Amino acid sequence: MGFIRVVVLIQKLELPEDRAILCEIPLMLAISWLVAKKTIADAKKKPVIVCKGDSCEKKYMQLTLKDGVHMGLISFFYLQLYEFLLGKYFSSTGLSLVQFITSQFHYPAYIGLCGQLVFAVIPVIQLRHSNNKPLRNDKKLD
């Protein structure tokens, strides 16, 4: 997505970087939402063979919220890693790891960081939704 933001939005359309990031985030989150939904649905359909002693049975995966947290954290880690490596080896700035991390907390990069943090929470939301659990503990009022 960064390539499209830089080449199309910033260079061709001459948008300021903060506006280009704001254009990129909804598209990134929408794609992430759809991919997470499909991935979780596919994982729940995949049978797992569980054997105890001489008997084996087919069960289906039960993904928990803990699994969603793990998916989000791993996805966020790899997203940051790839962004760092692409920036280090394919841009003119070639930031060190410390420079990259500190740059994430300055304007306009922190706008993208906020979007990436939302990206990391998507698997948790998807799992709560697919398990038919409410997003918060709502109590009925009589």
C-alpha positions in Angstrom: 0.0 0.0 0.0 2.9 2.4 0.7 4.0 2.1 -2.9 0.6 3.3 -4.1 0.5 6.1 -1.5 4.0 7.4 -2.5 3.8 7.0 -6.3 0.2 7.8 -7.0 -1.1 10.0 -4.2 2.1 11.9 -3.3 4.0 12.1 -6.6 1.3 12.0 -9.2 -1.6 13.7 -7.4 0.8 15.9 -5.3 -1.1 15.3 -2.0 0.6 16.2 1.2 1.9 13.1 3.0 -0.6 13.3 5.9 -3.6 13.4 3.5 -2.1 10.5 1.5 -1.8 8.5 4.7 -5.4 9.3 5.6 -6.5 8.2 2.1 -4.6 4.9 2.5 -5.8 3.9 5.9 -9.5 3.1 5.2 -8.5 1.0 2.1 -5.9 -0.9 4.1 -8.3 -1.5 7.0 -11.2 -2.6 4.6 -8.9 -5.1 2.9 -7.6 -6.3 6.3 -11.1 -6.8 7.5 -12.1 -8.9 4.5 -8.9 -11.0 4.6 -9.2 -11.6 8.4 -12.9 -12.6 8.0 -12.0 -15.1 5.2 -9.0 -16.5 7.1 -10.9 -17.1 10.3 -13.8 -18.7 8.4 -11.4 -21.0 6.5 -9.7 -22.0 9.8 -12.9 -22.9 11.4 -13.9 -25.2 8.5 -10.5 -27.0 8.5 -10.8 -30.3 10.4 -8.2 -31.4 12.9 -7.6 -35.1 13.7 -7.4 -35.8 17.4 -6.2 -39.2 18.5 -6.3 -40.7 21.9 -5.0 -44.2 22.2 -6.3 -46.2 19.4 -9.3 -44.0 18.5 -9.2 -40.9 16.4 -11.9 -38.3 15.7 -12.3 -35.3 13.5 -12.8 -32.0 15.3 -13.0 -28.5 14.0 -10.8 -25.6 15.2 -12.1 -23.5 17.9 -10.3 -20.2 17.7 -10.3 -18.1 20.9 -9.8 -14.4 21.5 -6.3 -15.3 22.6 -5.7 -16.7 19.1 -7.0 -13.4 17.7 -4.6 -11.4 19.9 -1.7 -13.6 18.7 -2.8 -13.2 15.1 -2.9 -9.4 15.5 0.4 -9.1 17.3 2.2 -11.3 14.8 0.6 -9.4 11.8 1.6 -6.1 13.4 5.2 -7.3 14.0 5.6 -8.4 10.4 4.0 -5.3 9.0 6.4 -3.1 11.0 9.4 -5.4 10.0 8.5 -5.2 6.3 8.0 -1.5 6.4 11.4 -1.0 8.1 13.2 -3.3 5.6 11.6 -1.8 2.6 12.4 1.7 3.9 16.0 0.7 4.7 16.9 -1.0 1.5 14.7 0.7 -1.1 14.5 4.3 -0.1 17.0 7.1 -0.2 16.8 7.7 3.6 17.9 4.2 4.7 16.9 4.7 8.4 18.4 2.6 11.1 16.1 0.6 13.3 16.2 3.1 16.1 15.5 6.0 13.7 12.6 4.1 12.2 11.0 3.4 15.6 11.4 7.0 16.7 10.1 8.3 13.4 6.8 6.4 14.0 5.9 8.7 16.8 6.3 11.9 14.8 3.7 13.6 12.5 2.6 12.4 10.0 4.0 8.9 10.5 2.0 8.4 13.7 -1.3 8.6 11.7 -0.2 5.5 9.9 0.9 3.9 13.2 -2.6 4.4 14.6 -4.1 2.8 11.5 -1.7 -0.2 11.9 -2.7 -0.6 15.5 -6.3 -0.8 14.4 -5.2 -3.3 11.8 -3.7 -5.4 14.7 -7.0 -5.5 16.6 -9.1 -6.7 13.6 -8.6 -10.4 14.2 -9.9 -10.0 17.8 -13.0 -8.1 16.6 -13.5 -10.7 13.8 -13.3 -13.6 16.3 -15.7 -12.0 18.7 -18.1 -11.4 15.9 -17.8 -14.9 14.5 -18.2 -16.5 17.9 -21.4 -14.4 18.3 -20.1 -12.7 21.4 -20.9 -9.1 22.1 -18.1 -6.6 21.9 -18.8 -5.5 25.4 -20.8 -6.8 28.4 -24.3 -5.3 27.9 -26.8 -5.8 30.6 -30.5 -5.8 30.0 -32.3 -3.0 31.7 -35.7 -3.9 33.0 
